[in-house]
Amino acid sequence: MRSAALMAALAFTGGLAVAAAPARADFGAIAYDQASGRYGFSWNEGTPQRAGELAKKDCGGDSCRVIPVAPRLCGALATAEKKESNAWGVSIRPDKGDAQARAIADCQKHTEGQCKVRGSECNR
């Protein structure tokens, strides 16, 4: 009787009584080329290496510096609004708004003009 009940339960759940899959860690990266002002991003990738590769590709070159963003953290890049300034700032924080504010503050340390967030996101 017990085995019949177990078989019925397994049939009802589609056999989902197996162990749950481990939680996935998602990685991100920010890439920035100070000489050209190009930048790129990647988020929620399976490995830090893949995240870095995609951000560098999005940035467009081997001279792009990659800043990793760990799982469950948010990253932001801010650069000067004026093209003649090469000021920039990056911040990695648990909160997206905080990451954006800190990236702008870091950028502002290096320019008299205004800085603008160019991209920000959070990893799962």
C-alpha angles and dihedrals in degrees: 000000000000093000090050090053091048092049090049091050092049092048091049094052094042092245093299091140090100120107115290118254115258117261113268120235113218122206132197139188141199119210125195135177108202094193096055100023091233119145141180141187142202129185139187097014123158097241136024089237093056091046091052093047093051094046091049091049090049089050090053108232155046091253091067113111113224122218113191122223115205125222117286091016131108127226133198136185122202126184135182115276092223113078093217090065120075094194117138141162136197129196133185115198140149090249124058095215091050091049090052094048093048093047090053091047091050091049092048090060088068103044141042091216129072126284127216132201108248096185143348138170143151129242120228 
